[in-house]
Structure formats: C-alpha cells, structure tokens
Amino acid sequence: MDRGKKPSATKQQAMDDFRNHVSSGKAAFFRKYGMQFVMGGRDECYLDDVDGRKRLFNLHCNGGVFNLGHRNRQLIDVLMKGFEELDIGNGHLMSKARADLAKFLAGLMPGDLSYTVFGVGGGEAVDLALKVARAYTGRKKIISAKGGYHGHTGLAMAAGDEKYRVPFGPPVPGFVQVPFGDPNAVAAEIDADTAGVILETVPATLGIAVPPEGYLQSVRELCTAQGTLLIMDEVQTGLGRTGRLWGFEHFDIMPDIVVIGKGLSGGIYPITATVLRTPLESVFHDDPFIHVSTFGGAEVGCLVAKRVLEISSDPEFLAHVKRLAGAFDEGIATLRRKHPRFLTGLRQLGLMMGLELKDELSGPVLSKTAYDNGLLMVYANNEPSVCQLLPPLIMERSEVDLVMARLDRALAAAKRLRPVLKIKRQVEEFVEKWKM
Ligand SMILES: Cc1ncc(COP(=O)(O)O)c(C=O)c1O
C-alpha cells in the first residue's frame, strides 16, 4: 500500500488471503517495504493495482514473459480461436500443432537444431536439456556458471547457486559451478566425463553479465574438443530481447541445445521448448515414452507460441528493438551525467539491460524508489548492485522519454534514501551481533 492510502476492501481481502494461503513470506516482504501491489488490470506496457490506485510501467517483464506486452491482442485472438477446436492435447500421441510449431522453430534455428521437446516451465526445459546431455554422451558431469540461474526444479536447481538448493537437501552429484566469463575456469573443469556446459547467454540473475569478447567462442571450442554438449539457456535472452532473435547469434556460436521459455508463452499460455541438434534426438528413438510431459506443448499453447515466433522473428520487429536499445543507451547516458556517483554504468545487449549502481544496497533501494515513481524494476538477486532493466519490446520510442523522466526521479529519491537505510542496516547488524 502506498503510505497514507487505505486499501479497498477487495484489495485488503486479497492481501489477507494471499498472506494466509499463498505466501506469508512474500506478504511480509512487500508490507515491510511499502510495496503492497496486487496485480489487477494490465495492458501492453502497464499493470494496475487491483484497486486501480497505482499504475506501473513494466520494466521487468518477468524476465521476458511480457516481451510482447500484457494481454497482447493478437495472441489472445489466436488462443481464443484455438479453443474453438483444440484443448491441451495428449503428449503420448502425435500432434499437428506440436509438429507445426517444432518445424517453424527449426526454420528459425541455425544448422541442424531441428528437434524440439516441449515443456511447461523453464526449469523443466533445462532439466530435459541436461537429461539429454547425460543420456547422449553417457557422461555425468555438468558445468554451469556461479551466480547463474536455470530454474527451481531438479537438475536445473542443481546447476544453480547454493542458496536456491541447500535448504532442500543434499547436493546432486556431478554438478560443478565456475565463474562466468573466464574460459580458463571452464578449461580447468571440463574433462572426458563432462556431459554438458550450460550457460545463459547473458546471465540475468548475475546482473545482466554480458559475456566478454571471445568467451562463448572459447567455451564452444572447449566443448567441441571434449565431445561435451554446449547448452545455451535463452529463456531470457531469446525471442528478440537482444535485438537478434537468439542472443547467442551475437557471438557466432552454434549450440548443441537451446532452451526457450518465458516469452514463448506470450504471457498468456505457459509453454517452453528445448531444441536439440538432430543426432541428440536419438536418445528418445528406441523408447520415446521415457520422457512425457502431460502439459508440455499443450496444443492451444503451440498456436500462441507460433504467433510469438512469427512476431519476434520479423526483421522490422527486431529493428524496432535495436532502435529502442539506442534510445535507452542515450537516455541512460544522460542520467549517468546527472547522477554520476549513484548510476555508474549500463550493461546492455539490445534491450537486455542492467543499471550498474553505487553498491549492493543501491539495487534494492532503487527498486523501491522506482516503484514509488511508477516503474516496476527489480535488482539482480545474485548481484544486487545491478538493477535489471527489461522493458517490453513492443513499447513505443516516445515511451522511453517517459521512462527516463520517472527513472530520473527514482534515482534522485534513491540517493536520498540509501544513507538512511545504510544506517538502519548497520543498527540492525549491531543489534544482531549484540544478541550473540
Ligand atoms: C535464464 C533462466 N532459465 C530458466 C529459468 C526457469 O524458468 P521457470 O521459472 O519457467 O521454470 C529462468 C527463470 O527465471 C531463467 O531466468
């Protein structure tokens, strides 16, 4: 709730029910920071609070889920029409909708990345990629990046950071993490038992870490030399986010497996895809029923995903993303001149952007003041000195100015709030130590 405003009865009920039946922790978190926003109406780049008293411009897009905006009309039409004839379908049977989508996807991929296994969530899609890597190579070891994020499920979770897995039991054997961006670290770990190296093209949770020159090519060469599969997690970087259809296209590499999620759903029907090079599909040839996802590749979802791909691969659409990226680059440069000690840099690959800030307290503080100024923007969980900046790809050029004006106010407010919070944090730490 915004200070001084009493929530409507409907909103209060939703917050109480959420706290009592969905997540007490989230409810407490948002209450503590005065960000009690309950998603209500939503359209294109905006989302409204359920009682209509607050409107946010979405600069987070849930990691790309809302690349094409909220409730994209074209996609809703496709879905509604699909419901006239189809439903989810049945993963055990052959399917025209899945075949059409997989064929279309193959046409948008380089080389022989021609087979697709569909899923519901990104974690599931990553799990499948890692299963294939192990089954195809007959090896166990998986290398991933420290600070990267691939999902909350089994093998995807095992490839992630400790804080997301340690509370949930002993580590899964065979997983090794190395620092992102250093090919020598991969070279030191990769060996004859390495099934796969999995990397996000630009790790988002690590603070939009754009790979250094030559890094991904070197990893590709190391994988090729060892017979290890290179898996690119394009869950956030795919579908035009970087100004090219796939983020890895910037780096002149050919992955063995590509994982696509989030935006493929168009924000309206969950669907993910794990695209495999042709030889890898042999893993399922003799027994294709060893991997079946009940809801994966739901037929109505396939129709939506195909339309998402048609829109996102249009050269004019990608040119629009590049123009917007240029406008953000200029706008942020102006803000950097105005707030030089707080806003210290911009990480950018197209519209995959991260604001580099003064220190680790600044990301959370800016997320809060951005919210107060009508922007949904979230700091990177594994690098809180960076605020992730992923606007909808369909936004207008004129809206960049509006975003910059709000961001300017948010930065000014963050500069005022940060020292107060710093003192508060020091006091809390002191009290905590005193207890011991
Ligand atoms: C890069 C990346 N990979 C995988 C995932 C997991 O996707 P999901 O939450 O749909 O399981 C995420 C989710 O944030 C992600 O950002």
PDBQT file of the ligand as one rigid body, heavy atoms in Angstrom, charges set to zero:
ROOT
HETATM    1  C1  LIG A 501      17.620 -17.907 -17.531  1.00  0.00    +0.000 C 
HETATM    2  C2  LIG A 501      16.529 -18.704 -16.902  1.00  0.00    +0.000 A 
HETATM    3  N1  LIG A 501      16.476 -20.023 -17.121  1.00  0.00    +0.000 NA
HETATM    4  C3  LIG A 501      15.497 -20.780 -16.584  1.00  0.00    +0.000 A 
HETATM    5  C4  LIG A 501      14.539 -20.222 -15.779  1.00  0.00    +0.000 A 
HETATM    6  C5  LIG A 501      13.476 -21.095 -15.169  1.00  0.00    +0.000 C 
HETATM    7  O1  LIG A 501      12.244 -20.833 -15.741  1.00  0.00    +0.000 OA
HETATM    8  P1  LIG A 501      10.884 -21.174 -14.982  1.00  0.00    +0.000 P 
HETATM    9  O2  LIG A 501      10.731 -20.209 -13.855  1.00  0.00    +0.000 OA
HETATM   10  O3  LIG A 501       9.832 -21.002 -16.053  1.00  0.00    +0.000 OA
HETATM   11  O4  LIG A 501      10.968 -22.592 -14.505  1.00  0.00    +0.000 OA
HETATM   12  C6  LIG A 501      14.555 -18.854 -15.528  1.00  0.00    +0.000 A 
HETATM   13  C7  LIG A 501      13.537 -18.231 -14.656  1.00  0.00    +0.000 C 
HETATM   14  O5  LIG A 501      13.651 -17.144 -14.191  1.00  0.00    +0.000 OA
HETATM   15  C8  LIG A 501      15.581 -18.066 -16.106  1.00  0.00    +0.000 A 
HETATM   16  O6  LIG A 501      15.646 -16.764 -15.892  1.00  0.00    +0.000 OA
ENDROOT
TORSDOF 0
